[in-house]
Amino acid sequence: MIRSRKILILGILLLVSIVVAGYLLLWGPGSRSENDELDKSDNSVSTAVLETRDLRVYKELDGILKYGDSFSVSPGNSGVLTYIAPQGSELTRGMVIYRFYRSISETEYLAADQQVASAEASLIQAQNNLENLKEAPSKSQIASANASVSQAELNLKNLMSDPEAYEISSANASVAQAKINLDNVLTTPSDASLAAAELSVQQRKSTLASSESAMDTSWISFRMARRAYCEAADNLDVGSWINNYEICPDLSQTGLTPEAVDELIDRIFIEEALIDLANSLINTHVNFESANTSYETAILSLQVAEMDLQALNQSPSDDELTQPSENLQAVEEQRNYLQSDPEQLAIDQATQSLNAAREQRTELNQGVDDNELRQAEYSLQSASLNLQIALSNRDGLVNGPSAVMLMFGETPAWRDFAPNMSPGIDIEQLKINLIALGYGDGLGDQFTLDQNYDASAISIVKELQEDLGLTQTGRLDFGDIVFLPGISLVEYSSTFPSLGSNIGASVPLMSLVPIVNVNTSVDTERQVSETTKSLQNIETSIDVADKDLIDIGTPVKIELPDESIISGKVTEIGRTAVIPSNNQNTDPYLEVSIQVDNNVNLPEWTGANVIVSITRELADDVLAAPVTSLMALLGGGYALEIYKDIGTELVPVTVGVYSDGWIEIKDTELLDGTRVVVPK
């Protein structure tokens, strides 16, 4: 208690001391009143003047000058490379990206003929099915239905009547055989039985080795087909469904799931360029599953043979003795069943089978329903399309030079341009490019700008092929045309191909980087107009705390590595803050994209580091004071200590925005040039 009282007294004394000291500091002999004379020898203060100035915030950001993503160019066919655009060169509309000589093997011709033959057979089958549905049931169909009804009636009659003599004889034979089997288990195996069992084991081992080899071969074929399909699908950007069904990428050590196979079959005609690859993938998957089943069957057969041999060398177990006894008991029960009355459940099942056969017979007289007819018509259309594809693929097997050209457009090429192809925006895009290149003037009104690959389009493509020194087929295989947004740059690569090298279908050959977007339009008079826009931009970032410094459209200055300055505007600001995971001391930031003004194109500085300067105007032509001259008043608010010849005077002020060490002074009679005290 005494200790607590002492502590309380000491606290009171300390508080009184602080109050007295504060009083002396504020009102003692060393303080200045508003009209006190400023001691000229006081080195603790200096003066500054109020200025009329613009208040701005400056921010510098590090950025990278770059274009968008590069586009990987993959050949649609294989051959020998005879020309390729140099690295770093700019390619515009209609320019050749690369040339190659294509040689068709006998195997390719044979495979194409087989595809045509198979498609023709499927078409005939579909036509026959549709005709059969539309026609009245044939005599053979009626006879078959009548036979089913008669058989069902006979089964029910046999069930309801007493067993025949032959049925009883068969049951007696089964009982006798079961007794023999039981006797065989109880007797010792002969030398001949042991030799036969050993031979059976050796035969099963040989079969297993063959099955394993066949399974390995089919697995390799499946992996090759899967890889080819995945690479082609990746180039076409068919969507995420190939990943959702685990079709691609080729990482699995097993075959496709049933759901994946069903999805492949449902989508096989959506991407025309993938039809053959998808068909090959499905076939190799089926072959692998069949080989795998054969292998598993061979394993089971070997196990059975080894178990049989082991059983012969060992005394029968209790289970082995029990099974023949149970079999004997079962056949004896079956014989007894023949001599007993039938159960009601068996009668009901036989009656249901008879009713089903009679209903099927009645349906033949009623005709086919609409659903079956629509399904048959769809199958016919599908078979016809498959035949057209097979014929087109065979016609495209041409020996000779080939060339791949750059055309402008937002829609990527995804199929062959061939006769009888379905209409599409890709055809219209091709026609716009052909008109822009000067083709089609001689055809007049015959050449129309639409989405049909008609006779006039085929004629113009032949003219284009003639100008390029190619075989005039009027057909453009998938990969012969590369659609990109505009002028593109050949990207440098350490693995850039050399002339004379073999190139493979769907294998990436080179990359192009679009640098200028070219928007092409054609009017009714076939006059071509183009608008261009540089695709070069600056990628940078800004701290979330500074996000108010910029908006979409904010002008910026960009300092290039050679210290030259260009202008630009903010075009995109990330919506979600990025929190660095590798450095906890780094502040969250937003990603920012900047477009260079006036379509300035600077390919030589691609990938270079630049400095982005942002200036944010806060206030223009305002009276401002150094922040260090501002004083906080005890009652709240701020004041400036005005310097006068006879001393100083405290003047309350209202403050505004702050920037770079200066603060706006508002609502005051103070003037530009007024001197204020600034403590050192």
VENGI-V784632 format. One record per backbone hydrogen bond with DSSP energy under -0.5 kcal/mol. NH is the residue of the N-H (numbers start at 1). CO is the residue of the C=O. If there is no record, write none. Layout:
BEGIN
{{NH/CO} {NH/CO}}
END
This chain:
BEGIN
{{5/1} {6/2} {7/3} {8/4} {9/5} {10/6} {11/7} {12/8} {13/9} {14/10} {15/11} {16/12} {17/13} {18/14} {19/15} {20/16} {21/17} {22/18} {23/19} {24/20} {25/21} {26/22} {27/23} {28/24} {31/28} {36/33} {40/38} {42/39} {43/41} {45/42} {46/678} {48/676} {50/674} {51/624} {53/51} {53/622} {55/619} {56/54} {57/616} {59/614} {61/612} {63/610} {64/539} {65/608} {66/64} {66/537} {68/514} {71/512} {72/70} {73/510} {74/72} {75/507} {79/503} {80/101} {81/501} {82/99} {83/99} {85/97} {88/490} {89/86} {91/488} {94/406} {95/92} {97/404} {98/404} {99/83} {100/402} {101/80} {102/100} {102/400} {105/103} {109/105} {110/106} {111/107} {112/108} {113/109} {114/110} {115/111} {116/112} {117/113} {118/114} {119/115} {120/116} {121/117} {122/118} {123/119} {124/120} {125/121} {126/122} {127/123} {128/124} {129/125} {130/126} {131/127} {132/128} {133/129} {134/130} {135/131} {137/364} {142/138} {143/139} {144/140} {145/141} {146/142} {147/143} {148/144} {149/145} {150/146} {151/147} {152/148} {153/149} {154/150} {155/151} {156/152} {157/153} {158/154} {159/155} {160/156} {161/157} {163/338} {168/164} {169/165} {170/166} {171/167} {172/168} {173/169} {174/170} {175/171} {176/172} {177/173} {178/174} {179/175} {180/176} {181/177} {182/178} {183/179} {184/180} {185/181} {186/182} {187/183} {194/190} {195/191} {196/192} {197/193} {198/194} {199/195} {200/196} {201/197} {202/198} {203/199} {204/200} {205/201} {206/202} {207/203} {208/204} {209/205} {210/206} {211/207} {212/208} {213/209} {214/210} {215/211} {216/212} {217/213} {218/214} {219/215} {220/216} {221/217} {222/218} {223/219} {224/220} {225/221} {226/222} {227/223} {228/224} {229/225} {230/226} {231/227} {232/228} {233/229} {234/230} {235/231} {236/232} {237/233} {238/233} {242/239} {243/240} {244/240} {245/241} {246/243} {247/242} {248/242} {251/249} {252/249} {261/257} {262/258} {263/259} {264/260} {265/261} {266/262} {267/263} {268/264} {268/265} {270/267} {271/267} {272/270} {273/414} {274/271} {275/272} {278/274} {279/275} {280/276} {281/277} {282/278} {283/279} {284/280} {285/281} {286/282} {287/283} {288/284} {289/285} {290/286} {291/287} {292/288} {293/289} {294/290} {295/291} {296/292} {297/293} {298/294} {299/295} {300/296} {301/297} {302/298} {303/299} {304/300} {305/301} {306/302} {307/303} {308/304} {309/305} {310/306} {311/307} {312/308} {313/309} {314/310} {321/317} {322/318} {323/319} {324/320} {325/321} {326/322} {327/323} {328/324} {329/325} {330/326} {331/327} {332/328} {333/329} {334/330} {335/331} {336/332} {337/333} {338/334} {339/335} {340/337} {347/343} {348/344} {349/345} {350/346} {351/347} {352/348} {353/349} {354/350} {355/351} {356/352} {357/353} {358/354} {359/355} {360/356} {361/357} {362/358} {363/359} {364/360} {365/361} {365/362} {366/362} {367/363} {373/369} {374/370} {375/371} {376/372} {377/373} {378/374} {379/375} {380/376} {381/377} {382/378} {383/379} {384/380} {385/381} {386/382} {387/383} {388/384} {389/385} {390/386} {391/387} {392/388} {393/389} {394/390} {395/391} {396/392} {397/394} {398/396} {400/102} {402/100} {404/98} {405/480} {406/95} {407/405} {407/482} {409/484} {412/410} {417/476} {418/416} {421/418} {424/451} {427/424} {428/424} {429/425} {430/426} {431/427} {432/428} {433/429} {434/430} {435/431} {436/432} {437/433} {438/435} {439/434} {441/438} {443/440} {444/440} {444/441} {446/443} {447/444} {448/446} {450/448} {454/452} {458/454} {459/455} {460/456} {461/457} {462/458} {463/459} {464/460} {465/461} {466/462} {467/463} {468/464} {469/466} {470/465} {471/401} {473/471} {476/417} {477/475} {480/477} {482/405} {483/481} {484/407} {484/482} {488/91} {489/513} {490/89} {491/489} {491/511} {496/493} {497/509} {500/81} {501/498} {503/79} {506/75} {507/504} {508/506} {509/73} {510/73} {512/71} {513/489} {514/512} {515/487} {516/487} {517/533} {518/485} {518/516} {519/517} {519/531} {520/518} {521/529} {523/527} {526/523} {529/521} {531/519} {533/517} {535/515} {537/66} {538/594} {539/64} {539/537} {540/538} {540/592} {541/62} {542/590} {544/588} {546/543} {547/544} {549/546} {550/547} {553/570} {554/551} {556/568} {557/613} {558/566} {559/611} {560/558} {560/564} {563/560} {566/558} {568/556} {569/595} {570/554} {571/593} {572/593} {574/591} {578/589} {579/577} {580/578} {586/583} {589/578} {590/542} {592/540} {593/572} {594/538} {595/569} {596/536} {597/567} {599/596} {600/597} {602/600} {605/602} {606/603} {607/65} {608/605} {610/63} {611/559} {612/61} {612/610} {613/557} {613/611} {614/59} {616/57} {617/615} {618/55} {619/55} {622/53} {624/51} {625/663} {627/661} {629/626} {630/627} {631/639} {633/637} {636/633} {638/653} {639/631} {640/651} {641/629} {642/640} {642/649} {643/675} {644/647} {647/644} {648/36} {649/642} {651/640} {651/649} {652/650} {653/638} {654/666} {656/664} {659/662} {662/659} {663/625} {664/657} {665/623} {666/654} {666/664} {673/50} {674/671} {676/48} {677/641} {678/46} {679/628} {680/44}}
END
